[in-house]
Amino acid sequence: MDINAALNEVFVKVFKNITGIEERAIRTGEYQNATTNDMHVIEAIGMGQPKNMTSVARALSVTTGTLTISVNSLVKKGFVERVRSEEDRRVVLVSLTEKGKLVYTRHRKFHEELVQNIVNRLDDQEKVLLEKVLSNLNQYFREMQK
């Protein structure tokens, strides 16, 4: 097998494995109805001050219309609340509910544990190399989105 085919196979398997692990981690206990997409939106909204829909959509690289569909679902599930801005009533602000903050924290912890478990398997040289390779890949993927 040539290097391109081998790398393609590894990329596909790594993405599938991470997605599967994340999906199983999310779908436990009282958060069974959360999806991976829900988690991405929850993460983009974050724990801070309420954010306007445009800035969240931009962070996710989706349209405001697409985000609205996701936010509607998250409101129904009790993870997100929306309010109109006091300064400009046309602006919709979204923030996490207490339930949303709990699932955000849980998801953040999942990622921290995942990274720590991977890092624990590597020596110092491998850690530096992995960070460099993943940073280069990330840069490439960002450029592909433009």
C-alpha positions in Angstrom: 0.0 0.0 0.0 1.4 3.4 -0.9 1.7 6.2 1.6 -1.3 8.2 0.2 -3.6 5.2 0.5 -2.3 4.4 4.0 -2.8 7.9 5.2 -6.3 8.1 3.7 -7.2 4.9 5.6 -5.8 6.2 8.8 -7.6 9.6 8.5 -10.9 7.9 7.8 -10.5 5.5 10.7 -9.3 8.1 13.2 -12.2 10.4 12.3 -14.7 7.6 12.5 -13.3 6.4 15.9 -13.2 9.8 17.5 -16.8 10.5 16.3 -18.0 7.2 17.6 -16.3 7.6 21.0 -17.6 11.1 21.3 -21.1 10.1 20.3 -21.2 7.3 23.0 -19.8 9.7 25.6 -22.5 12.2 24.9 -25.4 9.8 24.8 -25.4 8.8 28.4 -27.6 9.6 31.4 -29.9 12.7 31.2 -28.1 13.9 28.0 -29.1 11.0 25.8 -30.9 13.3 23.4 -27.8 15.4 22.7 -26.1 14.8 19.3 -22.6 15.6 18.2 -24.0 18.6 16.2 -25.7 19.8 19.4 -22.4 19.6 21.2 -20.7 21.7 18.5 -23.3 24.4 18.8 -23.2 24.3 22.6 -19.5 24.6 22.5 -19.7 27.6 20.1 -22.2 29.3 22.4 -19.9 28.7 25.4 -20.2 29.5 29.1 -19.7 33.3 28.8 -22.1 36.1 28.0 -25.0 35.5 25.6 -23.9 35.6 22.0 -25.7 36.8 18.9 -26.7 34.2 16.4 -24.5 35.7 13.7 -21.3 35.3 15.7 -22.2 31.7 16.7 -23.0 30.9 13.0 -19.7 32.4 11.9 -17.8 30.4 14.5 -19.4 27.2 13.2 -19.0 28.2 9.5 -22.8 27.8 8.9 -25.5 30.1 7.9 -27.7 31.8 10.4 -30.6 29.9 9.0 -28.9 26.6 9.6 -28.0 27.7 13.1 -31.6 28.6 13.8 -32.7 25.1 13.1 -30.1 23.7 15.6 -30.9 26.3 18.2 -34.6 25.6 17.9 -33.8 21.9 18.7 -31.5 22.9 21.6 -34.2 25.1 23.1 -36.7 22.3 23.0 -34.2 20.0 24.6 -33.6 22.5 27.4 -29.9 23.2 26.6 -30.2 26.7 25.2 -32.3 29.8 25.8 -32.7 32.8 23.5 -33.6 36.3 24.3 -33.9 39.5 22.3 -31.2 42.1 22.8 -32.3 45.1 24.9 -30.2 47.4 22.7 -31.5 46.2 19.4 -34.7 44.1 19.5 -33.8 42.6 16.0 -30.8 40.8 17.5 -31.4 37.4 19.1 -28.9 36.4 21.8 -28.4 32.7 22.8 -26.9 31.3 26.0 -26.7 28.0 27.8 -29.2 27.0 30.4 -28.0 25.3 33.5 -28.6 21.9 31.7 -26.6 23.3 28.8 -23.8 24.4 31.0 -23.6 20.9 32.6 -23.4 19.2 29.2 -20.8 21.7 28.1 -18.7 21.0 31.1 -19.1 17.3 30.6 -18.1 17.5 27.0 -15.1 19.7 27.8 -14.0 17.1 30.4 -14.4 14.3 27.8 -12.0 16.1 25.4 -9.5 16.8 28.2 -9.5 13.1 29.2 -9.2 12.0 25.5 -6.2 14.3 24.9 -4.6 13.3 28.2 -5.0 9.6 27.4 -3.4 10.1 24.0 -0.5 12.2 25.4 0.2 9.6 28.0 1.1 7.1 25.3 3.7 9.4 23.7 7.2 10.3 24.6 8.3 14.0 24.5 9.6 13.8 20.9 6.4 12.2 19.7 4.3 14.9 21.5 6.1 17.7 19.7 5.9 15.9 16.3 2.2 15.2 16.8 1.4 18.8 17.7 3.3 20.0 14.6 1.7 17.5 12.2 -1.9 18.3 13.5 -1.2 22.0 13.4 -0.2 21.7 9.8 -3.2 19.6 9.0 -5.5 22.1 10.7 -4.0 25.0 8.7 -4.5 23.1 5.5 -8.2 22.4 6.3 -8.8 26.0 7.3 -7.4 27.1 3.9 -9.6 24.6 2.1 -12.7 26.2 3.7 -12.0 29.6 2.2 
